[in-house]
Every structure is written in structure tokens, then in C-alpha cells.
Amino acid sequence: MEDEPHLLQTPAFRQAVAAIQRRAEKSMELGDLAEVFVRSDLFDRVHSPDSQVILGRRGTGKTHLLRAFQKEAVEHGELALYIDCTRLGSGYGGSDQAPEVIGRKYFIAFLNQFGTDLLDEALRMEWPDLKMQNGIIGKLTEGFVRAMEPSSGTPESLFNYRQISDSLEQVVEDLGAHRVYVILDEWAQVPLDAQPFLAEFLKRGVLCVPRITAKILAVNYQYKFSVRHNGNRIGLERGADIPDSIDMDRYLVYDEKREFVTKFFAQLLYNHLGFHLQWDLSAPERHKEAEVVKRLFTQQKVFVELVRAAEGNCRDFLCIFSRAYFDEFRQSAASKAISAPNVVKAAISWFDSEKAGNVYAEATARETLEYLVNHVLKGYKSRTFLVESSKAENPRLVRLLRERVLHRLNGTYSHPDRPGVRHDLFTIDYGTFARLRGTVNQVREQVFWEDAESRDELSDRERRLMVPVDDRRSIRRITFDPDDLTVAGDAAGGSELFDR
């Protein structure tokens, strides 16, 4: 970074923060996306020749990951085609038509887009004569256009799948492609009940071609790949048709991988700012983390607080940082760098404006969140709790998970009083918890701070604002039942877990 006395006060830095795109993959060129991309082992994993589903709530970086993969795949001579399901279903989303009819229309639109992309690829390639190009055009025309007129009957016999797959196999061979990756983004834009039918059509007509691999990007809690229909299982089955799945919601959990997650987000911020400020994006990881903390934040713990506030979501991280800078730091002359109060207030503001509005607009979602706040946050002074695994997909929980008001942690746990019954861990969003700081309902810090050294590094004012880390031993006593809105455990405020 260039040596400027007050980097955050410069016009160039203000412009760089303003230029950070919340959805960079929608506005940046493919090469630019790859340049700011933060590599991890997920990048190696998506290079698998197997079909995969990449899961994650909005903002986790699914599209950015696959667009970076697409660029590298093309550079290595493979064919990677990106198809946005949003563009396939214009006018179908609010339709009253049957799910199988909507799924059929999506598949026809997919074939049209896929065929067009393959044709474009053929026209871009150079051969000694045009005979092969014309042959590919003919195969796509004959094999796709005729097959795109469905017949009547069950989903198993709606299309001439043999004709579609044979045509694709011949075209892939003519193109000389070792493998064709089909990146299907925004799967959640396909109506939920129609998704298994589209998946069935893809399986029978496209994914049966050995050299075609699908990478499907789906939003957690908004997908359905298979269903029983007329006594048969249709769609894509996890483990069989889709051998691998990547859940990005579970990848950047700070409480479970603190050092890794902190470094990841330091690189993310460095790369996004540095792209506009012309920093050295090839710098080593350690340099990026040190520079971000040294030049932008009052101390390391403040940056860590920003990481925790993001709850593993890349878009939330960048947006909270932007608010901490513009709405808090820029409005105060109290510090020359972003401070803990800036981050905490920005996290609360982001929660109020981008998450809480959708929750409080629905009576059931509001009732669930208010119960958790009153009985878990205030009652047990914890933001993490257990839910019996068999009830983890309860609609009350799913609704809050979709809005990123709740977050699900990895692994399952046993309750000390119910051996053999497995429980999942859930945690309430940082923004919800943060607004209790400084009140009588705040967490008792002597229980929840990581260690004495962490506590001593902070000023009294910062310590009063920042959200402590939960103690897993106490969480095992807090069990929430979403069916009847009850929480069981030791009596709040009088338990030995809080009065040690």
C-alpha cells in the first residue's frame, strides 16, 4: 500500500469503498472477478469432473467461486458455459400452471440457451474448412429443435431424450472438448415445486452424456432436487446423481476456524479495495492481513469483530464494512481508523435495514425471533442454542435462516440429560445480539470472553460494545423446541453455568 498518513481520508479510498460491488459477479468482467477472487480449497474442489451442487444463502460467494472456476477451466482448454436460470423463466414464476408444465418450459428454455452457447463456441473456433462447423449447426438444429417439442405423457416420456443426448454427444466430440461444464446459477429462481421436474429432464437428456458435468448453484432452504411423482422418484438424487455437494454456509464459521476465517476475510477486503486502488493483489496472505489491520482498523480485535459480524457471509462483510466507513467513521472525528463502535453500530444498522424488515413483516417469523430474543438472549444470556436434529428443518427456523437472522453451525451435539438424541447448533445473528450490549440483558463477560488477554487488549468502552464469544458448555443446557415455542434448560440467571 502506498504510504499515506491518513489513507481512509483520501478521495481515492472513498471512491474505492463506494465502488465495491455488492454483487461483483453481476457487474465485473470475468477476468476482473478472477483477479479479486480469494482462493481456498473450495476452488480445487469445484474442479471435480463430477456434477456438484453448491449450496449457500445469498451473499456467500457461490457465483464468484464458479465464475473464477469458469475462467480457469477455459484457460486450460475446457468448455465452461454459464447459464442463469433467472433468464430461463421469464413469466413463469407467478404462473398457475402445474409444476411439471413449468419445469418443461424451463427445460426448453435451457436447451435453447445451451444450444446457442454451443453454437457460439463452434463459430469461435477455427478449422481448416467449414464442413465441421456446418455439421455442428446441423446436429444442434436437428437434435435440439425437434426434441424441444414435448410429447404428452408422464415426465419420463415428455421429450426424446435419446435424440437430445446423442446430438450433444456428437457436438461435444466435434468441438474437441475433453469436458463441458454447465454452470447453472440462480437455481432458486425456478419455482420450488417445478425444480424436481427440471432436474429430471436434465438428468435424462443432458447429464447422461459422459463428458457433460453440471455445477448447480442453489440457495439453502430454497431447493428441491427430487420428489416422488406417480409412485416414482424423479429428479436428481444427492449422492447418486450428484456425488458431491458444497455447503458454503458451513465453510466460514468463525467460532470453528477462527484463524482461517480471519485471514480469508482480510484477503477479501484487501483484494476488493486493492483492485480499485491498484495495490499488489499478488502479495502473500500474511502481508494482506497485516496491511488491512494496520491501515484500516484501530487494532486487530476490531477487524475480528467485523469478521464475526458478517457471520461467514461475504456480501454482508463488505456491506457492513462500507457502513462502518461511510455511516460511522466518516461522520466522526474521534479516530483516524475504523473502531469497534463503528463496526458494532454498522452491524446493527445492517441488521435493521436488510434483515429485520422481512422478518417483522411476517407474524410467525416475528413471533419466533421475539421469543428467541426474550428467552435465549435475555433469559440465558447466550446467542447459541440447541435444536433436536429431527426438528432442525422446522418452517419457523427455516424462515429465519433464509433471512440470515439465524445461522446453523457444523456438527451435532448430545444433551447431557437426553443421551442418544442428537441436536443441531443454531446461533442468533450478531446484529440482534449487539443491540443488547450495555443493557441489563447483556452477556456476562466473565463466562463468555475467549481469554483474559483478549479482554485486556480492549478499552472499557470497546468491551462494553463488542459481542462476547459463547461458551459451548453452557449451550448444551439451552434447547429450543420450534414446534411449541419453548426452551428447556437450567433456570435463566440462576444456573451454575452463569454464576460460577
C-alpha positions in Angstrom: 0.0 0.0 0.0 1.2 3.5 -0.7 2.5 5.4 2.4 -0.2 8.0 3.0 -0.6 9.5 6.5 -4.4 9.1 6.6 -5.4 6.6 3.9 -9.1 6.5 5.0 -9.4 10.2 4.5 -8.3 10.3 0.9 -10.7 10.7 -2.0 -9.2 7.6 -3.7 -10.1 5.4 -0.7 -13.6 6.8 -0.5 -14.1 6.1 -4.2 -12.7 2.6 -3.8 -15.1 1.7 -0.9 -18.1 3.2 -2.9 -17.0 1.1 -5.9 -17.1 -2.2 -4.1 -19.9 -4.1 -5.8 -22.3 -6.0 -3.5 -22.8 -8.4 -6.4 -19.5 -8.1 -8.2 -20.2 -11.1 -10.4 -23.0 -9.2 -12.0 -21.0 -6.1 -13.0 -17.3 -7.0 -13.3 -15.6 -8.7 -16.3 -14.7 -12.3 -15.9 -11.0 -11.5 -15.7 -11.6 -8.9 -13.0 -13.7 -11.3 -11.0 -10.9 -13.9 -11.1 -8.3 -11.2 -10.0 -10.2 -10.3 -6.8 -11.2 -13.8 -6.0 -9.8 -15.3 -2.8 -8.7 -18.9 -3.4 -9.3 -21.6 -0.9 -9.6 -25.4 -1.0 -13.2 -25.0 -2.4 -11.6 -23.8 -5.6 -9.8 -27.1 -6.0 -12.9 -29.0 -5.1 -15.1 -27.5 -7.8 -12.6 -28.7 -10.4 -14.0 -32.2 -9.8 -15.3 -33.9 -13.0 -18.4 -35.0 -11.1 -21.6 -33.0 -11.1 -22.0 -30.9 -7.9 -24.4 -28.7 -6.1 -23.0 -25.6 -4.5 -25.3 -24.5 -1.6 -25.3 -21.3 0.3 -27.6 -18.5 1.3 -27.4 -15.3 -0.8 -24.1 -13.5 -0.5 -21.9 -16.4 0.4 -19.9 -16.2 -2.8 -21.3 -19.1 -4.9 -21.4 -17.2 -8.2 -18.0 -15.6 -7.7 -16.5 -19.0 -7.0 -17.9 -20.6 -10.1 -17.1 -17.7 -12.3 -13.5 -17.8 -11.2 -13.6 -21.6 -11.9 -15.1 -20.9 -15.3 -12.2 -18.6 -16.3 -9.5 -21.1 -15.3 -11.3 -24.0 -16.9 -11.4 -22.1 -20.2 -7.8 -21.2 -19.9 -7.0 -24.9 -19.6 -8.9 -25.7 -22.8 -12.1 -27.0 -21.3 -15.5 -25.7 -22.1 -17.4 -24.0 -19.3 -20.8 -22.4 -20.0 -22.6 -20.2 -17.6 -26.4 -20.2 -17.6 -28.5 -18.0 -15.3 -31.9 -19.7 -14.5 -33.4 -16.2 -13.9 -33.2 -15.7 -17.7 -34.8 -19.1 -18.4 -38.1 -18.5 -16.6 -39.4 -15.1 -17.7 -43.1 -15.1 -16.9 -43.3 -18.5 -15.2 -42.6 -17.6 -11.6 -46.2 -16.4 -10.8 -47.9 -18.8 -13.2 -50.8 -21.0 -12.1 -49.6 -23.8 -14.3 -48.8 -27.3 -13.0 -45.2 -27.8 -11.7 -44.4 -30.3 -14.5 -45.6 -27.8 -17.1 -43.4 -25.1 -15.7 -40.4 -27.5 -15.4 -40.9 -28.4 -19.0 -40.8 -24.8 -20.1 -37.7 -24.2 -18.2 -36.1 -27.2 -19.8 -37.0 -26.0 -23.3 -35.5 -22.6 -22.4 -32.4 -24.3 -21.1 -32.0 -26.3 -24.3 -32.4 -23.2 -26.4 -29.7 -21.3 -24.3 -27.4 -24.4 -24.2 -27.6 -25.0 -27.9 -27.0 -21.3 -28.6 -23.9 -21.3 -26.4 -22.5 -24.4 -28.1 -23.2 -22.9 -31.5 -21.4 -19.7 -30.5 -18.4 -21.8 -29.3 -18.4 -23.6 -32.7 -18.3 -20.4 -34.6 -15.5 -19.0 -32.4 -13.3 -22.0 -33.2 -11.1 -22.1 -36.3 -10.9 -25.2 -38.6 -9.3 -25.7 -42.0 -12.8 -25.9 -43.6 -16.4 -25.0 -42.7 -17.7 -28.6 -43.1 -17.3 -29.4 -39.4 -18.9 -26.1 -38.3 -21.9 -26.7 -40.6 -22.1 -30.3 -39.2 -22.4 -29.0 -35.6 -25.0 -26.4 -36.6 -27.0 -29.2 -38.3 -26.8 -31.5 -35.3 -27.9 -28.8 -33.0 -30.7 -27.8 -35.3 -31.9 -31.4 -35.9 -31.2 -32.8 -32.5 -32.5 -29.9 -30.3 -35.1 -28.0 -32.2 -37.2 -31.1 -32.9 -36.6 -32.5 -29.5 -37.8 -29.3 -27.9 -41.4 -30.1 -28.8 -42.5 -32.3 -25.9 -44.9 -35.2 -26.3 -47.8 -35.9 -24.0 -47.4 -38.4 -21.1 -45.5 -38.7 -17.9 -42.3 -36.7 -17.2 -40.4 -39.9 -18.0 -41.5 -39.7 -21.7 -42.1 -36.0 -22.3 -39.0 -35.5 -24.5 -37.0 -37.5 -27.0 -34.1 -37.8 -24.5 -32.1 -40.2 -26.7 -32.1 -37.7 -29.6 -31.1 -34.9 -27.3 -28.2 -36.8 -25.7 -27.0 -38.3 -28.9 -26.8 -34.9 -30.5 -25.0 -33.4 -27.5 -22.5 -36.3 -27.5 -21.7 -35.8 -31.2 -21.4 -32.0 -30.8 -19.0 -32.3 -27.8 -16.9 -34.8 -29.8 -16.8 -32.4 -32.8 -15.8 -29.5 -30.6 -12.9 -31.5 -29.3 -13.9 -30.7 -25.7 -12.5 -33.1 -23.1 -15.3 -31.9 -20.8 -18.2 -29.5 -20.9 -19.1 -27.8 -17.6 -22.6 -26.4 -17.4 -22.8 -23.8 -14.6 -26.5 -23.4 -13.7 -26.8 -20.3 -11.5 -29.8 -19.0 -9.6 -31.5 -22.4 -9.3 -33.7 -20.8 -6.6 -35.4 -18.8 -9.4 -37.1 -21.9 -10.6 -40.4 -22.4 -8.7 -39.8 -24.8 -5.9 -42.3 -27.5 -7.0 -41.1 -27.3 -10.6 -37.4 -27.9 -9.6 -37.6 -31.7 -9.5 -39.1 -31.9 -13.0 -36.4 -29.7 -14.5 -33.9 -31.8 -12.7 -35.4 -35.0 -14.1 -35.3 -33.6 -17.7 -31.7 -32.5 -17.2 -30.7 -35.9 -15.9 -32.3 -37.8 -18.8 -31.4 -35.5 -21.7 -28.1 -33.8 -20.8 -26.3 -35.2 -17.7 -26.4 -38.7 -19.2 -23.7 -37.6 -21.7 -20.4 -38.7 -20.0 -18.4 -35.6 -20.8 -21.0 -33.1 -19.6 -20.8 -32.1 -15.9 -23.3 -29.8 -14.1 -22.4 -27.3 -11.4 -25.7 -26.2 -9.8 -25.8 -23.2 -7.6 -28.7 -23.3 -5.2 -29.8 -21.3 -2.2 -30.0 -23.2 1.1 -33.6 -23.8 2.2 -34.9 -22.9 -1.3 -34.2 -26.0 -3.3 -35.9 -29.4 -4.1 -33.9 -31.6 -6.4 -36.1 -34.7 -6.2 -39.7 -35.8 -5.3 -42.0 -38.8 -5.6 -44.3 -38.4 -8.5 -46.9 -41.0 -9.6 -45.2 -43.6 -7.4 -41.7 -42.9 -8.8 -38.8 -40.9 -7.6 -37.9 -38.2 -10.1 -35.2 -35.6 -10.2 -31.6 -35.6 -9.2 -30.7 -37.5 -6.1 -27.9 -36.3 -3.8 -25.1 -38.9 -3.6 -26.2 -40.8 -6.7 -26.8 -38.3 -9.5 -25.0 -35.5 -7.6 -22.0 -37.2 -5.9 -20.7 -34.1 -4.2 -22.2 -31.0 -2.5 -20.5 -28.0 -1.1 -22.3 -26.0 1.6 -20.8 -22.6 1.7 -22.9 -21.6 4.8 -20.8 -24.0 6.8 -17.4 -23.0 5.4 -16.6 -19.7 7.0 -17.9 -20.3 10.6 -15.6 -18.1 12.7 -16.1 -19.9 16.0 -14.9 -23.1 14.4 -12.0 -21.9 12.2 -11.0 -18.5 13.6 -7.6 -18.1 12.1 -8.5 -19.3 8.7 -11.7 -17.3 8.5 -10.0 -14.1 9.7 -7.3 -14.5 7.0 -9.9 -15.2 4.3 -11.8 -12.0 5.0 -8.6 -10.0 5.3 -7.7 -11.1 1.8 -11.3 -10.5 0.6 -11.2 -6.9 1.8 -7.6 -6.3 0.6 -8.5 -7.6 -2.9 -11.7 -5.7 -3.4 -10.2 -2.4 -2.2 -6.8 -3.1 -3.9 -8.4 -3.7 -7.3 -9.6 -0.1 -7.4 -6.5 1.4 -5.6 -4.0 -0.6 -7.7 -2.5 -2.4 -4.8 -0.4 -5.5 -5.3 -3.0 -8.3 -5.4 -0.3 -11.0 -5.7 1.0 -10.1 -2.3 1.2 -13.1 0.2 -1.6 -13.8 2.6 0.3 -12.6 5.7 1.0 -9.2 4.1 -2.6 -8.7 3.1 -3.9 -9.4 6.6 -1.3 -7.2 8.3 -1.9 -4.3 5.9 -5.7 -4.4 6.3 -5.5 -4.4 10.1 -2.7 -1.8 10.3 -4.0 0.7 7.9 -7.8 0.5 8.2 -8.6 -0.5 11.9 -7.6 0.7 15.3 -6.4 -2.8 16.2 -6.7 -6.5 15.3 -9.6 -7.1 17.6 -11.7 -4.6 15.7 -11.2 -6.3 12.4 -12.0 -9.7 14.1 -15.3 -8.1 15.3 -16.1 -7.2 11.7 -15.4 -10.7 10.6 -17.7 -12.1 13.3 -20.4 -9.5 12.4 -20.5 -10.9 8.9 -21.4 -14.4 10.1 -19.5 -16.0 7.3 -21.3 -14.1 4.5 -19.0 -12.3 2.1 -21.6 -9.8 0.9 -22.7 -8.9 4.5 -19.0 -8.5 5.3 -18.4 -5.9 2.6 -21.6 -4.1 3.2 -21.0 -3.8 7.0 -17.5 -2.6 6.3 -18.9 0.0 3.9 -21.4 1.2 6.5 -18.8 1.3 9.2 -16.7 3.5 7.0 -19.3 5.8 5.5 -22.0 6.0 8.1 -19.8 5.8 11.2 -16.1 6.6 10.7 -16.7 9.4 8.2 -19.3 11.0 10.4 -16.9 11.2 13.4 -13.5 12.7 14.0 -12.9 10.6 17.1 -10.4 8.2 15.4 -8.1 8.0 12.4 -9.1 4.4 11.7 -12.2 2.3 12.0 -13.0 1.5 15.6 -15.1 -1.1 17.5 -18.1 1.3 17.9 -18.0 1.9 14.2 -18.2 -1.8 13.4 -20.9 -2.7 16.0 -23.2 0.2 15.0 -22.8 -0.7 11.3 -23.7 -4.3 12.1 -26.8 -3.2 13.9 -27.8 -0.8 11.1 -27.3 -3.6 8.5 -29.4 -6.0 10.5 -32.2 -3.5 10.9 -32.4 -2.4 7.3 -31.6 -5.5 5.4 -32.7 -8.4 7.6 -35.2 -7.4 10.3 -37.6 -5.8 7.8 -38.5 -9.0 6.1 -38.8 -10.9 9.4 -41.1 -8.4 11.1 -43.4 -8.2 8.1 -44.5 -11.8 8.8 -46.3 -12.6 12.0 -44.9 -16.1 12.5 -41.3 -15.1 11.8 -41.6 -12.1 14.1 -43.1 -14.2 16.9 -40.2 -16.8 16.6 -37.5 -14.1 16.6 -39.0 -12.3 19.5 -39.3 -15.5 21.5 -35.6 -16.3 20.9 -34.6 -12.8 21.9 -36.6 -12.8 25.1 -35.9 -16.4 26.2 -32.4 -17.2 24.8 -30.6 -13.9 24.5 -32.1 -12.2 27.5 -33.1 -15.2 29.6 -30.0 -17.4 29.1 -27.7 -14.6 28.0 -26.5 -16.7 25.1 -27.0 -16.3 21.4 -26.4 -20.0 20.6 -28.8 -22.8 21.4 -29.7 -26.4 20.6 -32.5 -27.8 18.5 -33.3 -31.5 18.2 -32.0 -32.7 14.8 -35.3 -34.0 13.8 -36.8 -30.5 14.1 -33.9 -28.6 12.5 -35.9 -28.0 9.3 -38.9 -26.6 11.1 -40.5 -23.8 9.0 -40.1 -21.3 11.8 -36.3 -21.9 11.8 -36.0 -22.1 8.0 -37.7 -18.7 7.6 -35.2 -17.1 9.9 -32.3 -19.0 8.4 -33.3 -17.7 4.9 -33.1 -14.1 6.1 -29.7 -14.8 7.8 -31.2 -13.9 11.2 -30.3 -17.4 12.4 -27.2 -19.3 11.4 -26.6 -23.0 11.6 -23.3 -24.3 12.9 -21.5 -27.5 12.0 -21.8 -30.9 13.7 -24.4 -32.3 16.1 -24.3 -32.5 19.8 -25.8 -34.5 22.6 -27.8 -33.2 25.5 -26.5 -34.2 29.0 -30.0 -35.2 30.1 -31.0 -37.0 26.9 -28.3 -39.4 25.8 -28.6 -40.7 22.2 -30.7 -37.8 21.0 -28.8 -35.6 18.6 -29.1 -31.9 18.4 -28.0 -29.2 15.9 -26.5 -25.9 17.0 -28.1 -22.6 15.9 -26.8 -19.1 16.6 -28.7 -15.8 16.6 -27.3 -13.1 14.2 -24.6 -10.8 15.6 -26.7 -7.7 14.8 -29.5 -8.9 17.0 -27.2 -9.7 19.9 -25.2 -6.5 19.6 -28.1 -4.2 20.4 -28.3 -5.8 23.9 -24.8 -4.6 24.8 -24.8 -2.0 27.5 -28.2 -3.2 28.9 -29.2 -5.3 31.8 -29.6 -8.2 29.4 -26.0 -8.3 28.1 -24.0 -11.4 28.4 -21.9 -11.9 31.5 -18.5 -11.5 30.1 -16.6 -13.4 32.7 -18.2 -16.5 31.2 -18.1 -15.8 27.5 -14.8 -13.9 26.8 -12.3 -16.1 25.0 -9.5 -15.4 27.5 -8.1 -12.7 29.8 -5.6 -11.4 27.3 -8.4 -10.7 24.7 -10.3 -8.9 27.4 -7.3 -6.8 28.5 -6.5 -5.6 25.0 -9.7 -3.5 24.7 -10.8 -0.3 26.3 -13.7 -0.3 28.6 -15.9 1.4 26.0 -15.0 -1.2 23.3 -15.5 -4.1 25.7 -19.0 -2.8 26.5 -19.9 -2.7 22.9 -18.4 -5.9 21.4 -20.2 -9.2 21.4 -18.6 -11.9 23.5 -18.0 -15.5 22.3 -20.3 -18.1 23.6 -19.3 -20.9 26.0 -20.2 -24.3 24.4 -20.6 -25.9 27.8 -23.5 -23.7 28.7 -25.1 -24.1 25.3 -25.6 -27.8 25.9 -28.2 -26.7 28.5 -30.3 -24.5 26.2 -32.7 -26.5 24.0 -35.3 -24.7 21.8 -38.4 -26.5 20.6 -39.7 -24.7 17.5 -42.9 -26.8 17.4 -44.4 -25.2 20.5 -42.1 -22.2 21.1 -40.5 -23.4 24.3 -36.9 -23.5 25.6 -35.7 -26.0 28.2 -32.7 -25.8 30.4 -31.4 -24.5 33.6 -33.3 -21.6 35.0 -32.1 -18.4 33.4 -30.0 -16.2 35.6 -29.9 -18.8 38.4 -27.9 -21.6 36.8 -24.5 -22.6 38.0 -23.4 -22.1 34.4 -23.8 -18.4 34.8 -23.0 -18.0 38.4 -19.5 -19.5 38.6 
